[in-house]
Amino acid sequence: MTVLTQNSPSTVLDGDRSAQARLLSLVLLLLLSCAMLASLAIGAAGTSLWQGLFDLVRGVPLELRDRVVLLDIRLPRTVMGALVGAALAASGAVMQGLFRNPLADPGLVGVSAGAGFGAIIAIVLGAYLPAAITSLLGYYVVPVAAFVGAWGSMLLLYRVATRSGRTSIATMLLAGIALSALMGAVQGVLVYMADDAQLRTLTFWGMGSIAGATWSKVFTSAPLILLALAALPFLARGLNGLALGEAAAAHMGIPVQQLKNSAILMVACAVGASVAVSGGIGFVGIVVPHLLRLLVGPDHRYLLLNSAILGAALLLVADVISRVIIAPAELPIGIVTATLGGPFFLWILLRQRGVLDM
């Protein structure tokens, strides 16, 4: 008689792709390094990163203009872009593993809408919050509100779409559409109530952008995102077991309900903090995991980590494109990711129509 252990799913999923997945991780890290350098070097200001590094090596202090551009504008933007990209891509991979369906994505099923709903409430109605709350949270008011909105929508979505231990993709998508529509209606009321300054902020925030990145925003969102990313290694084997079904995973000793709660909390933290500082950026969470599954397979031990790395690199590349395509003006990064991700998503659907049974 064959005895299944908790390691069995990972062993089955490894196949011959383990070495390939490890090699891909190194390649993606190199790609991320190149993307970060490009993000620091390219911009409308014309400041040279290489000259700045050369001056630092020689012990020559940077000029005030170069120091402001490199250290106070481009560097926080690069760090925020990497964090947001990693958070969105890893969240997409976790949701697809949790729902056991490749169409699950924070943007498509309403989790991003929930995070945006919480953030908009904090932006428009933040002045009406009790002074004790605003003084306690400080800069964390918007990220915490976005986290609560993402967590609530994720939990509601899972409750609605799951019945008798099985998650319906049709119910999930329809519930996500309904949830997004409801929150969009309430957001419309809040936008109507906003003043001119708040309205301008909400307009650009809704299209998605990291152009307004500052160190205060980085330090505000980084704790929640890093906390969520730190949970990835602890979710991988459980998601591998969940791929065999909840009953099989429970028989293998995997705490299924605890896994669900941890995954929901991870996605809420990552998506909530990301949406709070960057606005609505779509398609990263669905394109990146799909692309990696084609390359290295479905083993979450490699898929989650590689998704975070590739997501960070992809968003930085999209940000560089948004800077140069209509320079010296900048295109919102959400438009770039939608332009690149939309056709790729359609290609996925056409390629896997039989698999998805749609």
C-alpha positions in Angstrom: 0.0 0.0 0.0 1.3 3.4 -0.9 1.4 6.0 1.9 1.0 9.6 0.9 2.9 12.2 2.9 2.8 16.0 2.8 5.8 16.0 0.5 4.1 13.8 -2.1 2.5 16.7 -4.1 5.8 18.5 -4.4 7.5 15.3 -5.5 4.8 14.6 -8.1 4.8 18.1 -9.4 8.6 18.4 -9.6 9.0 16.1 -12.7 12.1 17.0 -14.6 11.7 20.7 -14.2 13.3 21.3 -10.8 16.7 22.1 -12.2 15.1 24.2 -15.0 13.1 26.2 -12.3 16.2 26.9 -10.3 18.1 28.0 -13.4 15.1 30.2 -14.3 15.3 31.8 -10.9 18.8 32.9 -11.5 17.9 34.2 -15.0 15.0 36.2 -13.5 17.2 37.7 -10.8 19.5 38.9 -13.5 16.6 40.3 -15.4 15.3 42.1 -12.3 18.8 43.6 -11.7 18.8 44.9 -15.3 15.3 46.3 -15.0 16.2 48.1 -11.7 19.3 49.6 -13.4 17.2 50.7 -16.3 14.7 52.2 -14.0 17.4 54.2 -12.2 19.2 55.3 -15.4 16.3 56.3 -17.7 14.2 59.4 -17.2 13.3 62.8 -18.6 15.7 64.6 -16.3 18.8 63.4 -18.2 20.7 62.7 -15.1 23.3 59.9 -15.6 23.2 57.0 -13.2 26.6 55.9 -14.4 28.2 59.3 -13.9 26.7 59.4 -10.4 28.1 56.0 -9.5 31.5 57.0 -10.9 31.5 60.1 -8.8 30.6 58.2 -5.7 33.4 55.7 -6.3 35.9 58.6 -6.7 34.6 60.2 -3.5 33.2 63.2 -5.4 29.9 64.4 -3.9 26.9 64.4 -6.2 25.5 67.7 -7.4 22.3 68.7 -5.6 20.2 68.2 -8.8 21.6 64.7 -9.4 21.2 63.7 -5.8 17.6 64.7 -5.8 16.8 62.9 -9.1 18.6 59.7 -8.3 18.0 59.3 -4.6 14.8 61.1 -3.9 12.8 60.5 -7.2 14.1 57.4 -9.2 15.3 55.2 -6.3 12.0 55.2 -4.3 10.2 54.7 -7.6 12.3 51.7 -8.5 11.9 50.2 -5.0 8.1 50.7 -5.0 7.8 49.3 -8.6 9.6 46.2 -7.6 7.5 45.7 -4.4 4.2 46.3 -6.2 5.0 44.1 -9.1 6.2 41.3 -6.8 3.1 41.6 -4.7 0.6 41.6 -7.6 2.2 38.6 -9.4 2.6 36.5 -6.2 -1.0 37.3 -5.2 -2.2 36.1 -8.6 -0.2 32.8 -8.3 -1.6 32.3 -4.8 -5.2 32.9 -5.8 -4.9 30.6 -8.8 -3.6 27.9 -6.5 -6.2 28.5 -3.8 -9.1 28.5 -6.3 -7.5 25.8 -8.4 -8.3 27.8 -11.5 -6.0 29.7 -13.8 -8.4 32.6 -14.3 -8.3 33.7 -10.7 -6.6 37.1 -10.4 -7.0 40.0 -7.9 -8.0 42.4 -10.7 -10.5 40.2 -12.4 -12.4 38.9 -9.4 -12.8 42.1 -7.4 -10.1 42.0 -4.8 -8.3 45.0 -6.3 -11.7 46.7 -6.4 -12.2 46.1 -2.7 -8.7 47.5 -2.0 -9.5 50.5 -4.1 -12.8 51.0 -2.3 -11.1 51.1 1.0 -8.4 53.4 -0.2 -10.9 55.8 -1.7 -12.9 55.9 1.5 -9.7 56.8 3.4 -8.7 59.5 0.8 -12.1 61.2 0.6 -13.5 60.7 4.1 -10.1 60.6 6.0 -10.8 64.0 7.4 -13.9 62.7 9.2 -12.1 59.9 11.0 -11.6 60.2 14.8 -8.4 62.0 15.7 -7.3 59.0 17.8 -7.3 56.8 14.7 -5.5 59.2 12.4 -2.9 59.9 15.1 -2.4 56.2 15.7 -2.1 55.1 12.1 -0.5 58.2 10.6 0.7 57.5 7.0 -0.8 54.0 7.3 -4.4 55.1 7.1 -4.8 54.5 3.4 -2.8 51.2 3.3 -4.8 49.9 6.3 -8.1 50.9 4.7 -7.1 49.2 1.4 -6.0 46.1 3.3 -9.4 45.9 5.0 -11.2 46.4 1.7 -9.1 43.7 0.0 -9.5 41.2 2.9 -13.2 41.7 3.1 -13.8 41.3 -0.7 -11.5 38.3 -0.8 -13.3 36.6 2.0 -16.7 37.4 0.6 -15.7 36.1 -2.8 -14.4 32.8 -1.4 -17.5 32.3 0.6 -19.8 32.9 -2.3 -17.8 30.9 -4.9 -17.2 27.8 -2.7 -19.8 25.2 -2.0 -19.3 21.7 -0.6 -15.6 22.1 -0.9 -15.7 23.0 -4.6 -15.0 26.4 -6.1 -17.0 27.4 -9.2 -15.1 29.5 -11.7 -18.4 30.9 -13.1 -19.7 31.9 -9.7 -16.3 33.4 -8.8 -16.2 35.6 -11.9 -19.8 36.6 -11.7 -19.4 37.4 -8.0 -16.3 39.4 -8.8 -18.1 41.4 -11.5 -21.0 42.1 -9.2 -18.7 43.1 -6.3 -16.7 45.4 -8.6 -19.9 47.0 -9.9 -21.3 47.6 -6.5 -18.1 49.1 -5.2 -17.7 51.1 -8.4 -21.1 52.7 -7.7 -20.2 53.6 -4.2 -16.8 54.9 -5.4 -18.7 57.1 -7.9 -20.6 58.7 -5.0 -17.4 59.3 -3.1 -15.8 60.8 -6.2 -18.8 63.1 -6.6 -18.2 64.3 -3.0 -14.4 64.8 -3.5 -12.9 68.3 -3.8 -10.7 69.3 -6.7 -7.4 68.1 -5.1 -8.9 64.8 -4.1 -10.5 64.4 -7.5 -7.2 64.9 -9.3 -5.5 62.4 -7.0 -8.3 59.8 -7.6 -8.2 60.3 -11.4 -4.6 59.4 -11.8 -4.7 56.9 -9.0 -7.4 55.0 -10.8 -5.3 54.6 -13.9 -2.4 53.2 -11.9 1.0 54.9 -11.5 4.1 54.8 -9.4 5.2 58.2 -10.6 4.4 59.8 -7.3 6.6 57.4 -5.3 8.3 58.8 -2.2 10.2 57.3 0.6 7.3 57.8 2.9 5.0 55.8 0.6 7.7 53.1 0.3 8.0 52.8 4.1 4.2 52.8 4.4 3.5 50.0 2.0 6.7 47.9 2.4 5.9 46.3 5.8 2.6 44.8 4.6 4.0 43.7 1.2 7.2 42.1 2.7 5.1 40.4 5.3 3.0 38.9 2.6 5.9 37.8 0.5 7.6 36.2 3.5 4.6 33.9 3.8 5.2 32.4 0.3 7.5 29.6 1.3 5.0 28.4 3.9 2.1 28.3 1.4 3.9 26.5 -1.4 3.6 22.8 -0.3 0.0 23.3 1.0 -1.0 24.8 -2.4 0.6 21.8 -4.1 -1.5 19.5 -2.0 -4.6 21.5 -2.6 -4.2 21.0 -6.3 -5.2 17.3 -5.7 -8.4 18.5 -4.0 -9.3 19.6 -0.5 -10.2 16.0 0.7 -6.9 14.6 -0.6 -4.9 17.5 0.9 -6.6 17.0 4.3 -5.7 13.3 4.2 -2.1 14.2 3.6 -2.1 16.2 6.8 -2.3 19.6 5.3 -4.4 22.0 7.5 -6.7 23.1 4.7 -8.7 25.7 6.5 -5.6 27.3 8.0 -4.0 27.3 4.5 -7.1 29.1 3.2 -7.0 31.7 5.9 -3.3 32.3 5.5 -3.6 32.6 1.7 -6.5 35.1 2.0 -4.6 37.2 4.5 -1.5 37.2 2.3 -3.4 38.3 -0.8 -5.2 41.0 1.2 -1.9 42.4 2.7 -0.1 42.4 -0.7 -3.0 43.7 -2.9 -4.2 46.2 -0.3 -0.8 47.8 0.2 -0.1 47.8 -3.5 -3.3 49.4 -4.6 -3.1 52.0 -1.9 0.2 53.4 -3.2 0.0 52.6 -6.9 -3.7 52.5 -7.8 -5.2 50.0 -10.2 -2.6 48.1 -12.2 -4.1 45.1 -14.0 -3.0 41.9 -15.7 0.3 41.4 -13.8 -1.3 38.9 -11.5 -2.6 36.7 -14.3 0.0 37.1 -17.0 3.1 36.3 -14.9 2.0 33.0 -13.3 0.7 31.7 -16.6 3.9 32.5 -18.4 5.9 30.7 -15.6 3.6 27.7 -15.7 4.4 27.3 -19.4 8.2 27.4 -18.6 8.6 25.5 -15.3 5.3 23.8 -14.5 2.8 24.2 -11.6 5.0 23.4 -8.6 4.3 26.3 -6.2 7.7 26.0 -4.5 9.2 27.5 -7.6 6.1 29.2 -9.1 5.5 31.6 -6.2 9.1 32.8 -5.8 9.6 33.2 -9.6 6.3 35.0 -9.9 7.4 37.6 -7.4 10.8 38.1 -9.2 9.3 38.2 -12.7 6.4 40.5 -11.5 8.9 43.0 -10.1 10.9 43.0 -13.3 7.9 43.2 -15.5 6.4 46.2 -13.7 9.7 48.0 -13.7 10.0 47.4 -17.5 6.5 48.7 -18.0 7.3 51.8 -15.9 10.4 52.5 -18.1 8.2 52.2 -21.2 5.6 54.6 -19.6 8.4 57.2 -19.1 9.9 57.1 -22.6 6.9 56.4 -24.9 5.6 60.0 -24.8 8.5 61.7 -23.1 8.8 64.2 -21.5 5.3 63.4 -20.4 4.5 60.0 -18.7 1.8 57.5 -19.5 0.1 55.9 -16.5 1.6 52.5 -15.9 -1.8 50.8 -15.7 -2.4 51.7 -19.4 0.9 50.0 -20.3 0.3 46.8 -18.4 -3.3 46.6 -19.9 -1.9 47.1 -23.4 0.7 44.4 -23.0 -1.4 42.1 -20.8 -4.7 42.2 -22.6 -3.5 40.5 -25.8 -1.5 38.0 -23.8 -4.6 37.1 -21.8 -6.6 36.6 -24.9 -3.9 34.3 -26.3 -4.0 32.3 -23.1 -7.8 31.8 -23.5 -7.5 30.8 -27.1 -4.6 28.4 -26.3 -6.3 26.7 -23.3 -10.0 26.7 -24.3 -10.2 23.0 -23.9 -8.4 23.0 -20.6 -10.5 25.7 -19.2 -13.7 24.1 -20.4 -15.2 27.4 -21.5 
